[in-house]
Amino acid sequence: MVFTHRGRLVPSTNAKTGGVPDLWDTVKTRKGTSYRISREHDLVASLLERAGPLKADVMAVLRLIEETVPVQRIWLDTAEDRETPTTGFAAASDDDVRLPLSALFRALVLHSHLTEEEAKERLLRTHPFERYPGLIAELTLKDIPTDDHH
């Protein structure tokens, strides 16, 4: 007989603040800690809903990314450089932030059915976008292209 132990999901910090759930879930099991891309994240859920015949491929890519995160390499680089790798668009231009910000805004409005103002409020409480209130203020659905599925 085989007994399995289910993993325990560590709560998202963004969800606690009223923002969009973190993109990465931390799962603690007896075998250790693993990281999974949250299927509850508004942009991921929207993508999966709209994927149609590509859904199996999208799910496969997500699992491949999850299973190949270079955790040891990141740890070694951090230890060797004695500094934390840049994340959260720290080294990105505003233009580099606009595309993912706009995609998440579109998902919040079209998939999660928030008003534009509710979506903006949520983004203002979501890491790393809370550092870009000016870009968030500029968001409007009429400027964001939608796909044929909506």
HELIX and SHEET records of a PDB file:
HELIX    1   1 THR A   13  LYS A   16  1                                   4    
HELIX    2   2 ASP A   42  ARG A   50  1                                   9    
HELIX    3   3 GLY A   52  LEU A   54  5                                   3    
HELIX    4   4 LYS A   55  GLU A   67  1                                  13    
HELIX    5   5 VAL A   71  ASP A   81  1                                  11    
HELIX    6   6 ASP A   94  ARG A  106  1                                  13    
HELIX    7   7 ALA A  107  HIS A  111  3                                   5    
HELIX    8   8 GLU A  116  LEU A  123  1                                   8    
HELIX    9   9 PHE A  129  ARG A  131  5                                   3    
HELIX   10  10 PRO A  133  GLU A  138  1                                   6    
HELIX   11  11 LEU A  141  ASP A  143  5                                   3    
SHEET    1   A 3 ARG A   8  VAL A  10  0                                        
SHEET    2   A 3 TRP A  24  THR A  29 -1                                        
SHEET    3   A 3 GLY A  32  ILE A  37 -1                                        
END                                                                             
